Amino acid sequence: MKKYIIKFKTVEKSPKPVTLKFSVYSGIGGFITIAILSFLTKNFQIPLIMAPFGASCVLAFGVPDSPLAQPRNIIGGHLISTFIGLCCFWLFGNEWYTLSLGVGLAIGIMLLTKTTHPPAGADPIVVILGACHWDFLLNPVLSGSAIIAIVALLFNNINPYRKYPKYWR
């Protein structure tokens, strides 16, 4: 038990804070992306936005060098997790164990497919609680996550000090 408790102690410190310039630039990237998704959703009556996309923007613009923020992870993570959530919902309904099964499977499959994207871990909860249909995979998931990745590609590379993505595979 003592060995277990001792793991809670650490000598490491939090990373240094980012500069104000980096922070503002990242915030603008998230603002632009959510503005585009919201505008298109409202004006074309096509659902392109869901709550986990806000967290995807934190990764895509706030820590663009992270493996979790790469386009493959944004799009693949959301597609896989949503698909798993839909399967769980349509097989077992909206039950407490369906939520936990969906999230657990999504985590495992994202790790196995190298598409780990933490915001996508919420997708099974969104689709199960929302009683979503299969078309949710196309809109908002595929189209919305693709827009996030495209804006991140364009916006992050405007800045001469950023290179995005770090890798495609």
N, C-alpha and C positions, 0 to 999 in steps of 0.2 A: 504494500500500500504506500509506503514511504517513497519508493521509486516512482510510483505513479504521480504522487503529489509533487515531487521535486521537478517533474517536467513542466510545471506551471511557472517555475522561476526561469527568468531569462536575463542574459547580459546584453543582448542585442537592443539597439535603439531604433525608433521609428526612422524611416528615411527622411532626408532633409526635405523641407517644403519646396514646392516648385516656385518659380518666379511669378510675379504679378502678371507679366506679359504672357507667360505660358498659360496661366490660369484664365486670363481674359480671353485669349485666343481659343482655348478649349471650350469655354462657355459659349462663345459665339458660334462655334461649330455645332454644338448641341442645339442651340437656339435655332439656327438655320435649318437643321435637319427636322426638328419637331415642327417648325413652322411649315416646311414643305409638306410633311405628312398630314398635318392638320388641315392646311389649305386644300390639298387634293381631296382629302376625305370629305370636307364640307362642300366643296364646289362641284365635285363629280359624283357625290353620293356613293363612293366606293370606300369600304372600310380599309384604311391603310395604316392605322395606328392602334397600338395596344400598350398598356402600361409598361410591360417589360422593355419596350423600346427606349424609354427614358434611361434606364440603366445601361442599355447597349450603347447609348450615346456617351455615357460617362466613360466607358471603356474605349470606344472608338476615338474620342477626342481628348480625354483626360490622361489615358495611358496607352497611346497608339502603338507603342513598342511591345506591349504585352502580347504573349501568344494568345491570350483569351480575347484580344481585340481585333484579330485579323479577319478579313472578309470571309474566309472559309469557316471560321468559328461563328461569326455573326449569323450568316445565312444557314449554314449546316446545323448549328446548334439549335436555332429556332425551328427549323424544319423537322429535325429528328424529335425534339422534345414535344412539339405540337402533335406530330403523328402519334407518338406514344400516348400522349394524353387523350387524343381522340379514340385510339384503340381501347384504352382502359375505360373510358366513358361509355362507349358503345357496347363493350362487353359486360361491364359490371355496374354501370349507372353512377349516379352521384352519391357515393358512400365515403365514409372516412378512410377506409382502406384503399379505395380507388385513388384518392388523392395521394396517399403515401406511396402506393405502388407506382403511379405515374411519375412522381418526382424521383423515386429511387431508380426506376428503370432508365429514366432520361439521363440521370447522372452517369450511370454505368455505361450506357450506349454512347453518350458523348465522349466519355474517356476512351472507350475502345476505338472510336472512329476519328479520334484526334480533332474533334469539333467542340471541345469544351468551351462553353460560353455561359458564365453564371446567370446572367439575366434570363436565359432560356430555361433555367431550372424552374421558373415560375410559370412557364407556358402550360404544363399539364394542369396546374391549379386553375389558370384562367379558362381553359377550354372545358374542364369538368364542371366547375361552378357555373360557367356561362352556358352549359348545355349546347356547345357549339356543334356545327355541322362540318362535314368534310371540306366544304368550300372555304372554310377558315384557313386551310393550308395555303391556298392561293392568295386570298385577301383576308386578313392583312399580313399573314406571316411571310410568304415568299416575296410578294411585291414590296412590303414595308421594309423587310430586312435587306433586300437588294438595294432599295433607295438609300438606306443608312450606309451601306457599304460603298455605294457610288459617291455619295456626298463626302464620306470620309476620304475616299481616294482623291477626289478633286480638291477638297478643302485642306486636308493635311499637307498635300504636296505644294500648295501655294506658298506655304512657309518654307523659306530656304533651309531651315534647321530641322525640318521633319522629313522623313522618308516613310511613306506608307504605301503598301504593306511591307512588313519585314519579310514575309514569305507567303507564297500561295498554297504550298502543299504541306 
